[in-house]
Amino acid sequence: MASRSPRTSILLTLALFAGGAVVGWSCYTDEGAPAWSEQLPGAVVYAAQDGGVSSIFRVAANGTDRVRLFKNDDDVDPDALYPTWVDGGRRIRFTAMRDGVWAGFEMDADGGAPHADADASFRLLSVPGTAPDLVVAADGIWRSTEDGERHLIHRAPDSGGRVAYANAAWGPEKRFVIFQACDPVAGCEVQVARADGGGVFTIAQGRHPSWIW
């Protein structure tokens, strides 16, 4: 694991001064969010830049009620990464450094009682693999069928291959897909796309999303 995660806040600032939106990069505002996004259930935890440090946040899947749950204070590397819902959404596990050593952490769903787990069987978390019937390639996300066919779910328009997708996972009833979309200039966003190809919604700036509903 790298000792430091990419710093996107400075790049985002540069992108804004350079002329605003990157081609093919859609960060919806309250006015522009698609109507279907308002009905997205549950909550998403993710890692995002917070004063130059990667911290753990929670947000409703419809993009409201964003709250920081954990900010690390380790002297060697204060980043916190890879949050994951566990125990039916009652707890969150993630990776952070304590006393200069990477460790598995966990905390309550509201950010309470964060602690490094002393259980040796608690492996460090990492970026989750893409669901077996989802394909992430060539700056797009596809659903694959048993007969090998691929059906496009989402691709960044006119990105020229610049946007890279990762961490793709199914949402409720496989009607939605959550993922991170990273642009080398504009940074990373947590996005949800309709599985029928009917649109995409940006929940927040960040990466490593985990959705519970």
TORROLUM-907710 format. One record per residue (C-alpha): x, y, z. Coordinates in steps of 0.2 Angstrom, whole numbers, padded with zeros to 4 digits, always signed. Last residue first. Example, Ala and Ser with C-alpha at 12.3 -4.5 7.8 and 13.67 -1.06 7.14 Angstrom:
2
+0068-0005+0036+0062-0022+0039
//
This chain:
213
-0149+0001+0009-0130+0000+0012-0118+0007-0001-0098+0007+0000-0089+0020-0010-0069+0020-0012-0068+0038-0019-0073+0056-0016-0082+0071-0022-0101+0067-0019-0116+0059-0025-0114+0062-0044-0129+0055-0053-0129+0045-0069-0142+0042-0083-0154+0030-0091-0142+0016-0095-0153+0003-0089-0142+0000-0074-0145+0018-0068-0129+0026-0064-0122+0031-0046-0107+0041-0044-0093+0044-0031-0082+0057-0038-0063+0058-0041-0051+0072-0046-0054+0086-0059-0037+0085-0067-0033+0066-0068-0051+0062-0069-0058+0048-0057-0075+0040-0057-0079+0030-0042-0093+0017-0043-0111+0013-0038-0122+0003-0050-0141+0004-0050-0156-0007-0054-0147-0022-0048-0161-0025-0035-0154-0011-0024-0136-0006-0029-0123-0016-0038-0104-0013-0037-0091-0004-0047-0075+0000-0037-0066+0008-0052-0069+0020-0067-0055+0030-0076-0060+0046-0085-0047+0051-0098-0051+0039-0111-0055+0053-0123-0068+0060-0111-0081+0064-0125-0095+0057-0115-0091+0048-0099-0097+0030-0101-0112+0022-0092-0122+0006-0092-0116-0002-0109-0123-0020-0111-0110-0034-0114-0114-0051-0121-0104-0066-0114-0118-0078-0114-0120-0077-0095-0123-0058-0097-0111-0044-0094-0116-0027-0088-0105-0013-0094-0095+0002-0086-0085+0014-0096-0068+0022-0097-0061+0008-0108-0064-0005-0096-0075-0009-0080-0085-0025-0083-0100-0029-0071-0106-0047-0069-0092-0052-0057-0094-0037-0046-0079-0026-0046-0066-0030-0033-0066-0020-0017-0052-0008-0014-0042-0013+0001-0046-0018+0019-0032-0023+0031-0036-0041+0037-0045-0043+0054-0038-0060+0059-0025-0052+0070-0039-0045+0081-0033-0029+0089-0045-0018+0079-0039+0000+0078-0053+0011+0086-0067+0022+0082-0081+0023+0096-0094+0034+0087-0094+0038+0068-0113+0037+0066-0112+0019+0059-0101+0014+0074-0082+0012+0071-0069+0000+0064-0051+0001+0060-0039-0011+0051-0021-0005+0053-0007+0003+0044+0008+0007+0056+0015+0024+0060+0007+0025+0077-0010+0021+0070-0013+0022+0051-0030+0020+0043-0040+0007+0034-0059+0005+0036-0073-0004+0044-0090+0003+0047-0103-0003+0059-0122-0005+0061-0125-0007+0042-0129-0025+0042-0114-0030+0052-0102-0022+0040-0102-0006+0029-0085-0003+0021-0073+0012+0021-0057+0010+0010-0046+0024+0016-0041+0035+0031-0026+0046+0028-0016+0054+0043+0001+0047+0037+0016+0047+0049+0010+0059+0063-0007+0049+0064-0022+0061+0067-0036+0053+0057-0052+0061+0053-0068+0050+0055-0086+0052+0052-0088+0067+0042-0106+0071+0037-0116+0073+0021-0134+0075+0024-0140+0074+0006-0133+0066-0010-0148+0054-0014-0138+0040-0007-0137+0049+0010-0119+0054+0014-0106+0046+0026-0088+0052+0026-0071+0045+0030-0055+0056+0029-0041+0058+0016-0031+0073+0022-0027+0089+0012-0040+0099+0022-0053+0085+0020-0051+0075+0004-0063+0061+0003-0066+0042+0007-0083+0034+0006-0098+0029+0015-0115+0028+0006-0132+0028+0014-0149+0020+0011-0162+0023-0003-0161+0032-0020-0177+0041-0022-0171+0058-0025-0159+0051-0038-0174+0047-0050-0178+0066-0052-0160+0069-0060-0150+0082-0050-0148+0098-0059-0155+0110-0047-0147+0102-0032-0131+0102-0042-0125+0088-0053-0106+0085-0055-0104+0080-0074-0087+0078-0081-0088+0074-0100-0077+0089-0104-0069+0096-0088-0080+0109-0079-0072+0126-0074-0060+0136-0084-0042+0134-0078-0046+0142-0061-0059+0128-0058-0047+0114-0063-0033+0121-0053-0044+0121-0037-0049+0103-0041-0030+0098-0043-0026+0106-0026-0040+0096-0018-0035+0079-0027-0021+0073-0016-0017+0056-0021-0015+0044-0006+0001+0043+0004+0012+0028+0010+0007+0017-0004+0000+0000+0000
//
